[in-house]
Amino acid sequence: MANVNRPQVSVEDRDELARNLGISASSEAELTIEELRRAIDANADSEFASMGEAIRDDLTGKLDGDLIGRELENLATQINRLSEVREAGIPGGETEPDMLYRELIEPGWAIYDHLVETGFFDSVEATLPRFTPEHIEQTAHGLIQAEPLASALAECGFDEREQTVLVMNVVNNNNRLARWTPTKDIPDGVEFNVEDVPPLQQRAMGGSVLWVNSLDIHLWHKKILITDEILDDGYWDVKAMLGGLYVMATAAQAIATGESLSDAELTAALSASTAIMITNQEEIVKDMFWITEEMRAPSTLR
């Protein structure tokens, strides 16, 4: 299980990150959050701050800060348990799989349900724009500059490299993120009922917990196909989705308590967490669910 805590970053990925942020990078050294923070413009866009202010004004008094704070602590505990879950490998069980991955997302479900009930996702989607290169760039700048978010991620086990990869999830995925259309922007005349489509941020969080929730059954049924490489790649996808969920819940707690994040940092947290959960939902499909002949464990029958 080598390098399970080390998400892979190619030279091309690092160079694309530096290019998209408009900074220079050494041909050999890894980029860190501290280096990025020193290199980029620290001035927040006034429109970016105004979006955070509008969301805060709309949701103030509606969110339960005690509930969110309690479940954030529980979620941090579960994220820090991920290495144990990976060590366990495939869930056991004779007639049905044990609860292994499902335990990880119990706090996530509690947070998700509360945010749905309070109209959190509706408010956020109504205020934030769809993903564009300009909005993604400003989001990345805000995420890098928001030291409270870096501290929060560090507390639940994200080291400097992993935090940099989360930033990379935001910055290097313009085309991927642009495909995820906010519900408010879905045009008339599509082949499905738009009223049944949840807000974009709800799809990001809800989809993340659903993918993790399905892993126990998926791995148990497909155990003859599963390799250590599949489990290692999936480890990071799960950690990144839970990290994105943690950042969004941290933003919700900041609204509930009136503390921690500035209005611009709030916008960055909400946009970045959505992007992180979206990109890693798509990654886990490729890494753990679409098991090709080249990926699968060798057959014992041939």
Secondary structure, DSSP 8 states (H G I E B T S, - for coil): -TTTT-----HHHHHHHHHHHT----SSS---HHHHHHHS-----HHHHHHHHHHHHHHTTTS-HHHHHHHHHHHHHHHHTHHHHHHH-S---SSS--SSHHHHTHHHHHHHHHHHHTTHHHHHHHHS----HHHHHHHHHHHHH-HHHHHHHHHTT--HHHHHHHHHHHHT-HHHHHTS--GGG--TT-SS-GGGS--HHHHHHHHHHHHHHTHHHHHHHTTTT--HHHHHHHHHHHHHHHHHHHHHHHHHHHHHHT-S--HHHHHHHHHHHHHHHHHHHHHHIIIIIS--TTTS---TT-
